[in-house]
Amino acid sequence: MLNIPQLLATELNLQPFQVENALSLFAEGATIPFVARYRKERTGEMNETQLRDLSDRYTYLTELEARKSVVLNAIAEQGKLSDELKQQIELCLQKTELEDLYLPYRPKRRTRATIAKEKGLDQLAELIKSLNVKGGVSGDLNAEAAKYISTEKGVESAAEALKGASDILAEEVAEKAHLRAYLRELLLKSGVFVSRIKDEYPEGTTKYEMYRDYQMKVSNIAPHNMLALCRGDKEKILSYEIAFDEDDVLSYLESQEIRSQQSSVRNFYQQMLKDAFNRLMKNSLMNEVISEKKEYADIESIKTFETNLRNLLLSAPAGMKPAIAIDPGFRTGCKVAILDETGKFLEYQAVFPHTGAGKRSEAVKTLQNLIEKYNVELIAIGNGTASRETDEFVAEVMENMPRKPIKVMVNESGASIYSASKVAIAEFPNLDITVRGAISIGRRLQDPLAELVKIDPKSIGVGQYQHDVDQKLLKKKLDETVESCVNYVGVDLNTASKELLTSVSGITSSIANNIVQYRNQNGAFKNRRQLLKVPKLGQKLLNKQQVS
């Protein structure tokens, strides 16, 4: 089996001690931000990116090794595990390569080849293989096949016997790992994605018009184009496939498999190889290539998500200042929430500046009074429906005021998700859902990181095709980004919410809840020693954490 730490050191250009110490820390439960920040002396100054690359590749290789054990046992139980095959399996570094090696031994449904074997035609297949040898003996295939005619076994003619033998040999060819690897690479390098909009969608009626007559080399397709093709296909608006030169494929297979100079044997093999590719290899290889490109598109798109999310979470806070938060609206009015300098909710009003002059005049007075009453320094306006009109209205309100608050348009993506969430209900059980949304908009301006950690990162609107990429990987990477940002900035122990504390390395949800409860009952923490009084937060754990 593989020496994973040694392989990781080579692949990632690291020293063996760096790999071993980092993996040891991971095994102890240390998170990547914690190791990157507080265990530099053990990892040789490895940064967070290096640690994540190490963790991801280690996970891949350990999963690969586990799968190897399953494959080796399965082949050994069949009595077909040769030393050469065992070595090939043990040394392979990719899951695709492993599955190619396992394919001939994988339990399969009843195929044309198995039916032919049941008729005793495997002996004929072996005979034909023996004739396919450079300089081999001559043989009359029809005459040899006639010996296998058997009404009892269901072989009615020599042609039927040859067809069964061809089925057996075609399956053998289709399961050869080196042939599959070469053809897969050929499709990746030379194949072309071709898509068509389905006939029931006239020109100009879909959002996929650029894919109506689309062609792009498999090797060059951009991640967003790949995801668009997958989505269009899923929605049954378009279809796509990989176009390639089939003659190149068949020429390669013939060069690898045909040895005989006899015309009858060569003709037999040419037809068999064509059947092997078209019936047994073509669709599976194209699906594997599509899957590989889709996986690449997922990874690249998720990287964009991560970058955008990090930039949003680490955007400069406006500061803890008294604020008015406005969730704009036309007919239903603008929801106005007042927050103090700590983000605490103080008051709510609904104003209707877009439903007539009388209501607008009343709304102006209401907003001016709230600004003066609470010494408001910030006004956060959600960027949804009626945001531009509301921005103009607020400018009108402040026009003649001697002291003008700072007015900012705030991205409200995910605010509605938050306002209906268990977190929002627990925080504001007696408030209407629209008020909770306005509060979230205001807090995003005061402290983006502290507020946005309460929302599922996928709902914040920081990327495209979020529903088309690998959802498990997306959640993992976005959660890692949130954790990284929180640990990069740190938290204020006396104001941090449960959700923010949970993102601190080593603090679980239950410990975060205990910290908040202790703080509510006993007031602000005055020193770190007080943390020892928090249930489940003992000296050992406290020594591991760095809470500011």
C-alpha positions in Angstrom: 0.0 0.0 0.0 1.0 3.6 -0.4 3.1 5.5 2.1 0.6 8.4 2.2 2.7 10.9 4.3 5.8 10.4 2.1 3.6 10.8 -1.1 2.0 13.9 0.3 5.4 15.4 1.1 6.6 14.8 -2.5 3.4 15.9 -4.2 3.0 19.1 -2.2 6.7 19.9 -1.9 6.8 19.7 1.9 9.2 18.3 4.4 8.2 14.9 5.9 8.0 16.5 9.5 5.6 19.1 8.2 3.2 16.5 6.8 3.5 14.2 9.8 3.0 17.0 12.4 0.1 18.5 10.5 -1.7 15.2 10.2 -1.1 14.5 13.8 -2.7 17.8 14.8 -5.7 17.1 12.5 -6.1 13.7 14.2 -6.2 15.4 17.6 -9.1 17.5 16.4 -7.3 20.8 15.7 -8.9 22.9 13.0 -6.9 24.3 10.0 -7.2 28.0 11.1 -6.0 27.0 14.6 -3.0 25.1 13.3 -2.1 27.8 10.8 -2.2 30.5 13.5 -1.0 28.8 16.7 1.1 25.7 15.7 3.5 27.2 13.2 6.5 25.9 15.0 5.2 22.3 14.5 4.3 22.7 10.9 7.2 24.7 9.7 5.2 27.8 9.0 2.6 26.1 6.8 -0.1 28.6 5.8 -3.8 27.9 5.6 -3.8 27.2 1.9 -1.1 24.6 2.3 -2.9 23.0 5.2 -6.2 22.8 3.3 -4.4 21.3 0.2 -2.8 18.7 2.5 -6.1 17.9 4.3 -8.0 17.5 1.0 -5.4 15.3 -0.7 -5.0 13.2 2.5 -8.7 12.6 2.6 -8.7 11.6 -1.1 -5.8 9.2 -0.6 -7.2 7.6 2.5 -10.5 7.1 0.7 -8.6 5.6 -2.2 -6.7 3.2 0.1 -10.0 2.1 1.7 -11.5 1.4 -1.7 -8.3 -0.5 -2.7 -8.8 -2.9 0.2 -12.4 -3.6 -0.9 -11.3 -4.2 -4.5 -8.4 -6.5 -3.6 -10.6 -8.6 -1.3 -13.3 -8.8 -4.0 -10.9 -10.0 -6.6 -9.1 -12.4 -4.2 -12.4 -14.0 -3.3 -12.8 -14.8 -7.0 -9.4 -16.4 -7.1 -8.2 -14.1 -9.8 -5.8 -11.8 -7.9 -2.4 -12.2 -9.6 0.8 -10.6 -8.2 1.0 -8.2 -11.1 -2.6 -7.1 -10.7 -2.1 -6.6 -7.0 0.9 -4.4 -7.6 -1.0 -2.3 -10.1 -3.8 -1.8 -7.7 -1.6 -0.9 -4.8 0.4 1.6 -6.8 -2.5 3.5 -8.5 -3.0 7.1 -7.4 -6.4 7.9 -8.9 -9.8 6.5 -8.3 -10.6 6.3 -12.0 -7.5 4.2 -12.6 -8.5 1.9 -9.7 -12.1 1.4 -11.1 -10.7 0.6 -14.5 -8.5 -2.2 -13.0 -11.5 -3.5 -11.1 -14.0 -3.4 -14.0 -13.3 -6.9 -15.4 -13.9 -8.4 -11.9 -16.8 -6.3 -10.9 -20.1 -8.2 -10.3 -22.3 -7.5 -13.3 -25.7 -8.2 -14.6 -26.3 -10.9 -17.2 -24.7 -9.6 -20.4 -24.5 -10.9 -24.0 -21.0 -12.2 -23.1 -22.2 -14.2 -20.1 -25.0 -15.7 -22.2 -22.5 -16.7 -24.9 -20.3 -18.3 -22.2 -23.3 -20.2 -20.9 -23.6 -21.6 -24.4 -20.0 -22.8 -24.3 -18.7 -20.2 -26.8 -15.8 -19.1 -24.6 -13.7 -21.9 -26.0 -14.4 -20.6 -29.6 -13.4 -17.1 -28.4 -10.1 -18.4 -27.0 -9.5 -20.2 -30.3 -10.0 -17.0 -32.3 -7.6 -15.2 -29.9 -5.0 -17.8 -30.6 -5.4 -17.2 -34.3 -4.9 -13.5 -33.8 -1.2 -13.9 -33.4 1.4 -12.4 -35.7 2.6 -15.2 -37.8 0.1 -17.6 -36.2 -1.5 -20.6 -37.8 -4.2 -20.3 -40.4 -7.8 -21.2 -39.6 -11.2 -21.2 -41.2 -13.4 -19.3 -38.7 -16.6 -20.5 -40.2 -15.5 -24.1 -40.1 -14.3 -23.7 -36.5 -17.5 -22.0 -35.5 -19.6 -24.8 -37.1 -18.2 -27.2 -34.5 -20.2 -25.2 -31.8 -23.6 -25.5 -33.4 -25.9 -27.0 -30.8 -29.7 -26.9 -30.8 -29.6 -28.0 -27.1 -27.5 -24.9 -26.2 -29.3 -22.6 -28.5 -26.6 -22.1 -31.1 -28.3 -22.5 -34.4 -25.6 -21.6 -36.9 -21.9 -20.9 -37.3 -22.7 -17.2 -37.7 -24.5 -17.2 -34.4 -21.5 -19.0 -32.8 -19.1 -16.3 -34.1 -21.5 -13.6 -32.9 -21.3 -15.1 -29.4 -17.5 -15.3 -29.5 -17.4 -11.7 -30.6 -19.6 -10.7 -27.7 -17.2 -12.4 -25.3 -14.1 -10.8 -26.9 -15.8 -7.4 -27.1 -16.4 -7.4 -23.3 -12.8 -8.3 -22.7 -11.6 -5.4 -24.8 -14.0 -3.0 -23.3 -12.7 -3.8 -19.8 -9.0 -3.4 -20.5 -7.7 -0.6 -18.2 -5.0 0.7 -20.6 -7.4 1.0 -23.5 -10.0 2.9 -21.5 -7.4 5.2 -20.1 -6.0 6.1 -23.5 -9.5 6.7 -25.1 -10.6 8.7 -22.1 -7.6 11.0 -22.5 -8.3 11.1 -26.3 -11.8 12.4 -25.6 -10.5 14.9 -23.1 -7.9 16.3 -25.5 -9.7 16.0 -28.9 -13.4 15.8 -28.1 -15.8 18.7 -28.8 -18.9 19.5 -26.7 -21.8 20.0 -29.1 -25.2 21.1 -27.9 -28.6 21.7 -29.5 -31.8 23.4 -28.2 -34.7 21.0 -28.5 -37.2 21.6 -31.3 -40.1 22.5 -29.0 -38.2 25.7 -28.0 -38.3 28.2 -30.9 -35.4 30.6 -31.3 -35.4 33.4 -28.6 -37.6 31.6 -26.1 -35.0 30.2 -23.7 -32.2 31.5 -21.5 -29.8 29.1 -23.2 -29.8 30.7 -26.7 -26.0 30.7 -26.9 -26.1 26.9 -26.7 -28.5 26.5 -29.6 -25.7 25.6 -31.9 -22.8 25.5 -29.5 -19.4 23.8 -30.0 -16.4 23.9 -27.7 -13.4 21.7 -27.2 -13.7 19.5 -24.1 -10.2 20.7 -23.0 -11.2 24.4 -23.3 -14.7 24.6 -22.0 -15.1 27.2 -19.2 -16.6 26.0 -15.9 -19.7 28.2 -16.2 -20.4 26.9 -19.7 -20.1 23.3 -18.4 -22.6 24.0 -15.6 -25.0 25.7 -18.0 -25.0 22.7 -20.3 -25.7 20.4 -17.3 -28.5 22.6 -16.1 -30.1 23.0 -19.6 -29.9 19.2 -20.0 -31.4 18.7 -16.5 -34.2 21.1 -17.4 -34.8 19.1 -20.7 -34.3 22.3 -22.8 -31.2 21.3 -24.5 -29.1 18.1 -25.2 -25.4 17.8 -25.5 -22.8 15.2 -26.3 -19.1 14.9 -27.1 -18.2 14.7 -30.8 -15.0 13.0 -31.9 -13.4 11.2 -34.8 -14.5 7.6 -34.4 -12.0 6.5 -37.1 -9.2 7.6 -34.8 -10.6 5.6 -32.0 -11.1 2.4 -34.1 -7.6 2.8 -35.7 -6.1 2.9 -32.2 -8.0 -0.1 -31.0 -7.0 -2.1 -34.2 -3.3 -1.1 -33.6 -3.5 -2.5 -30.1 -5.6 -5.6 -30.6 -5.1 -7.0 -34.2 -2.0 -9.0 -34.8 -3.0 -11.5 -37.5 -2.4 -10.9 -41.2 -5.3 -13.3 -42.1 -8.1 -11.3 -43.7 -10.8 -13.4 -42.1 -9.4 -12.9 -38.6 -8.7 -9.2 -39.2 -12.2 -8.7 -40.5 -13.7 -10.5 -37.5 -11.6 -8.3 -35.1 -12.5 -5.1 -36.9 -16.2 -5.7 -36.5 -15.7 -6.9 -32.9 -13.7 -3.8 -32.0 -16.3 -1.5 -33.5 -19.0 -3.3 -31.5 -16.9 -3.2 -28.4 -16.5 0.6 -28.6 -19.9 1.6 -29.8 -21.9 -0.8 -27.5 -19.7 -1.1 -24.4 -17.2 1.8 -24.2 -18.5 4.9 -26.0 -21.3 5.9 -23.6 -19.5 5.0 -20.4 -16.3 6.8 -21.5 -18.2 9.9 -22.6 -20.1 9.9 -19.2 -16.8 9.6 -17.4 -15.3 12.6 -19.3 -18.4 14.6 -18.7 -18.3 13.7 -15.0 -14.6 14.8 -14.9 -15.3 18.1 -16.5 -18.3 18.6 -14.3 -16.2 17.9 -11.2 -13.6 20.4 -12.4 -16.3 23.0 -13.1 -17.7 22.4 -9.6 -14.3 22.9 -8.0 -13.5 26.1 -10.0 -17.0 27.6 -9.3 -16.8 26.8 -5.6 -13.4 28.6 -5.5 -15.2 31.6 -6.9 -17.9 31.2 -4.2 -15.2 31.0 -1.6 -13.4 34.2 -2.8 -16.6 36.2 -3.0 -17.8 35.0 0.4 -14.4 35.8 2.0 -14.5 39.3 0.5 -18.0 39.9 1.7 -17.4 38.6 5.2 -14.2 40.6 5.6 -15.6 43.8 4.1 -14.9 46.7 6.5 -17.7 47.2 9.1 -19.2 50.6 9.3 -18.8 50.4 13.0 -21.0 49.9 16.0 -23.0 53.1 15.7 -26.8 53.8 16.1 -28.4 52.8 12.9 -31.7 52.8 11.0 -32.2 49.7 8.8 -34.7 50.0 5.9 -36.2 47.0 4.0 -37.7 48.8 1.0 -41.0 48.1 -0.6 -43.7 49.7 -2.7 -47.2 48.7 -1.8 -46.4 47.1 1.5 -44.2 50.1 2.5 -40.7 50.3 3.9 -39.9 48.4 7.1 -37.8 50.5 9.4 -35.9 49.1 12.3 -33.8 51.1 14.8 -30.6 49.5 16.3 -28.4 50.9 19.0 -24.6 51.0 18.8 -24.4 47.3 19.8 -26.9 46.1 17.3 -29.7 45.8 19.8 -33.2 46.2 18.4 -35.0 49.3 19.8 -38.0 50.2 17.7 -39.9 49.4 14.5 -41.9 51.6 12.2 -43.5 51.1 8.8 -43.5 54.0 6.4 -45.1 54.4 2.9 -43.1 56.9 0.9 -44.1 55.4 -2.5 -47.9 55.4 -2.2 -48.8 59.0 -2.7 -47.8 62.6 -1.6 -49.7 62.5 1.7 -48.1 59.2 2.8 -44.6 60.4 1.6 -44.8 63.6 3.7 -45.8 61.5 6.7 -42.9 59.1 6.1 -40.4 62.0 5.9 -41.5 63.3 9.3 -41.4 59.8 10.8 -37.8 59.1 9.6 -36.6 62.5 10.6 -38.0 62.1 14.1 -36.3 58.6 14.4 -33.0 60.0 13.3 -33.1 62.8 15.9 -34.6 60.6 18.7 -31.9 58.0 18.5 -28.9 60.1 17.2 -28.7 57.8 14.2 -25.3 57.8 12.5 -25.9 55.1 9.9 -28.8 54.3 7.5 -28.7 50.9 5.8 -31.0 50.4 2.8 -31.6 47.0 1.4 -30.8 46.6 -2.3 -34.0 44.7 -3.2 -37.3 45.9 -4.7 -37.8 49.7 -4.5 -34.2 50.2 -3.3 -33.4 53.0 -5.7 -36.6 54.9 -5.0 -36.1 54.4 -1.3 -32.5 55.7 -1.6 -33.9 58.9 -3.2 -36.5 59.2 -0.5 -33.8 59.0 2.3 -31.7 61.6 0.5 -34.8 63.9 0.5 -35.3 63.2 4.3 -31.7 64.2 5.1 -31.6 67.2 2.7 -32.4 69.9 5.2 -31.1 68.1 8.4 -28.1 69.8 10.1 -26.6 66.5 11.0 -26.7 63.9 8.2 -26.2 60.1 8.9 -24.1 58.1 6.5 -26.4 56.4 3.9 -25.3 53.0 2.5 -27.0 50.5 0.1 -26.6 47.0 1.6 -26.8 43.6 -0.1 -29.9 42.0 1.4 -29.4 38.5 -0.2 -30.4 35.9 2.3 -32.1 38.3 4.7 -35.5 36.6 4.0 -33.9 33.2 4.6 -32.5 34.4 7.9 -35.7 36.1 9.1 -37.6 32.8 8.8 -34.8 30.7 10.3 -34.7 29.1 13.8 -31.8 31.4 14.7 -34.0 34.5 14.0 -37.0 33.1 15.7 -34.9 32.3 18.8 -33.4 35.8 18.8 -36.6 37.6 18.1 -39.6 35.3 19.0 -42.1 38.1 19.2 -41.2 40.1 16.1 -42.7 39.8 12.6 -40.6 38.1 9.9 -40.3 41.4 8.0 -38.9 43.2 11.0 -36.3 40.5 11.5 -35.2 41.0 7.9 -34.8 44.7 8.4 -32.7 44.1 11.5 -30.4 41.8 9.6 -29.9 44.4 6.9 -28.8 47.0 9.5 -26.5 44.6 11.4 -24.8 43.7 8.1 -23.7 47.3 7.8 -22.6 47.6 11.4 -20.6 44.3 11.4 -21.0 42.1 8.3 -19.1 39.1 9.6 -21.0 38.9 12.9 -24.4 39.0 11.1 -23.7 36.9 8.0 -22.4 33.9 9.9 -26.0 33.3 11.0 -27.0 32.6 7.4 -26.4 29.6 5.2 -23.5 30.8 3.0 -25.3 29.4 -0.1 -28.1 31.9 0.5 -25.9 35.0 0.6 -25.8 35.3 -3.2 -22.0 35.3 -3.8 -21.8 33.0 -6.9 -23.6 31.5 -9.8 -25.0 28.0 -10.3 -25.0 27.3 -6.6 -27.7 24.7 -7.0 -25.8 22.9 -9.9 -22.5 22.2 -8.2 -21.7 19.4 -5.8 -23.8 20.4 -2.8 -21.7 18.5 -0.2 -18.5 20.0 -1.4 -20.0 23.5 -1.6 -21.2 23.3 2.0 -17.8 22.0 3.2 -15.8 24.7 1.4 -18.1 27.6 2.4 -18.2 26.5 6.0 -14.4 26.4 5.9 -14.4 29.9 4.5 -16.6 31.2 7.3 -14.5 29.4 9.9 -11.3 30.9 8.3 -12.7 34.4 8.3 -13.9 34.3 11.9 -10.6 33.0 13.2 -8.7 35.5 11.1 -10.6 38.4 12.6 -11.3 37.0 16.0 -14.4 37.7 18.1 -15.4 39.9 21.0 -16.3 37.5 23.8 -18.7 39.9 25.3 -20.8 40.6 22.2 -20.4 37.6 20.0 -23.5 35.6 19.2 -23.8 31.9 19.6 -23.4 31.4 15.8 -20.2 33.5 15.7 -18.7 31.7 18.7 -19.4 28.4 17.1 -17.2 29.3 14.2 -14.2 29.8 16.5 -11.8 26.8 16.3 -12.6 24.2 19.0 -15.8 25.8 20.3 -18.8 23.5 19.7 -22.4 24.7 19.5 -23.1 23.5 23.0 -20.1 25.3 24.4 -21.0 28.5 22.5 -24.5 28.3 24.0 -23.0 27.9 27.5 -20.8 30.9 27.0 -23.8 33.1 26.0 -25.9 31.8 28.9 -23.1 32.5 31.4 -22.6 36.0 29.9 -26.4 36.7 30.1 -26.5 35.5 33.8 -23.3 37.0 35.0 -22.6 40.0 32.8 -19.5 40.7 30.7 -16.4 38.6 31.1 -13.7 40.6 32.8 -10.8 38.1 32.2 -10.0 34.8 30.6 -10.0 33.0 34.0 -13.8 33.4 34.1 -14.1 31.1 31.1 -13.2 28.2 33.4 -16.6 28.6 35.1 -18.4 28.0 31.8 -19.8 24.4 31.7 -17.8 22.1 29.4 -15.0 24.7 28.9 -12.3 23.3 31.0 -8.6 24.2 31.4 -7.4 21.8 28.7 -9.7 23.2 26.1 -9.1 26.8 27.2 -5.4 26.3 26.7 -6.0 25.4 23.1 -8.2 28.3 22.3 -7.3 31.9 21.6 -10.5 34.0 22.2 -10.2 37.7 22.2 
